Amino acid sequence: MTVLKRKPRVDHAARREAYVGIAAQVLLERGLHAATMRDFAEAANAPKVLFYRLFPSREALVEAVFDRVLQALENAYASPWEGYGSMVGKLLATARQDPAPFLVVLKNCRTGPTGSDWETRLRAAMKETSLPLFKPGPDAPAGAEARSQQAAGMLFGLFVDSMITWLEDRDGLDDATRIKWWGHIVREARKATREAFRLD
């Protein structure tokens, strides 16, 4: 009697995550608009059809790279606050484990894929996390809610540029110093912005 061996089950979620990481590295090396599904498959040493089974299009795979970064940002900010700079420190620690997706998204969030809303979505996520710092006080003049929304998005550009610099280690600092610096920036920006935007 012949016993048939079962093929091991394929962990599609793990494969999908691996392909997203590989795609991010290829996008970083070849460029967001130049890399193709063939490039991704060759980098993974896998048939192109496997990519298409998990991602219906190149655009869906690129969007999965963005989603990985957005999820990491949301996870970092969902954890308990441990002081100024702590949330960005958690995000940086996550990004250090696999920097390619973060570099692809941050370097392209203002120009993104054609028709992309990467900047809008990333800016909205950052704004949401910053809103508690700019919540209007009970005696704030009329219109404070709208001003607080504006204030919450003020550090977006600095955040993007800083994260790119840190992940590429271009400033000569260590991560502890970077996060301490960021904490000082946020604390002072909050104080000055609350005064300028009349939030108290």
Secondary structure as the mmCIF struct_conf table of DSSP 4:
data_model
#
loop_
_struct_conf.conf_type_id
_struct_conf.id
_struct_conf.beg_label_comp_id
_struct_conf.beg_label_asym_id
_struct_conf.beg_label_seq_id
_struct_conf.end_label_comp_id
_struct_conf.end_label_asym_id
_struct_conf.end_label_seq_id
HELX_LH_PP_P HELX_LH_PP_P1 THR A 2 VAL A 10
HELX_RH_AL_P HELX_RH_AL_P1 HIS A 12 ARG A 30
TURN_TY1_P TURN_TY1_P1 LEU A 32 ALA A 34
HELX_RH_AL_P HELX_RH_AL_P2 MET A 37 ALA A 44
TURN_TY1_P TURN_TY1_P2 ASN A 45 ASN A 45
BEND BEND1 ALA A 46 ALA A 46
HELX_RH_AL_P HELX_RH_AL_P3 LYS A 48 LEU A 54
BEND BEND2 PRO A 56 SER A 57
HELX_RH_AL_P HELX_RH_AL_P4 ARG A 58 ALA A 78
BEND BEND3 SER A 79 SER A 79
HELX_LH_PP_P HELX_LH_PP_P2 PRO A 80 TRP A 81
BEND BEND4 GLY A 83 GLY A 83
TURN_TY1_P TURN_TY1_P3 TYR A 84 GLY A 85
HELX_RH_AL_P HELX_RH_AL_P5 SER A 86 GLN A 97
BEND BEND5 ASP A 98 ASP A 98
HELX_RH_AL_P HELX_RH_AL_P6 PRO A 99 ASN A 108
TURN_TY1_P TURN_TY1_P4 CYS A 109 THR A 111
BEND BEND6 PRO A 113 PRO A 113
TURN_TY1_P TURN_TY1_P5 THR A 114 GLY A 115
HELX_RH_AL_P HELX_RH_AL_P7 TRP A 118 SER A 130
HELX_RH_3T_P HELX_RH_3T_P1 LEU A 131 PHE A 134
HELX_LH_PP_P HELX_LH_PP_P3 LYS A 135 GLY A 137
TURN_TY1_P TURN_TY1_P6 PRO A 138 ASP A 139
HELX_LH_PP_P HELX_LH_PP_P4 ALA A 140 PRO A 141
TURN_TY1_P TURN_TY1_P7 ALA A 142 GLY A 143
HELX_RH_AL_P HELX_RH_AL_P8 ALA A 144 ALA A 152
TURN_TY1_P TURN_TY1_P8 GLY A 153 LEU A 155
HELX_RH_AL_P HELX_RH_AL_P9 PHE A 156 LEU A 167
TURN_TY1_P TURN_TY1_P9 GLU A 168 ASP A 169
BEND BEND7 ASP A 171 GLY A 172
HELX_RH_AL_P HELX_RH_AL_P10 ASP A 175 ALA A 196
TURN_TY1_P TURN_TY1_P10 PHE A 197 ARG A 198
#
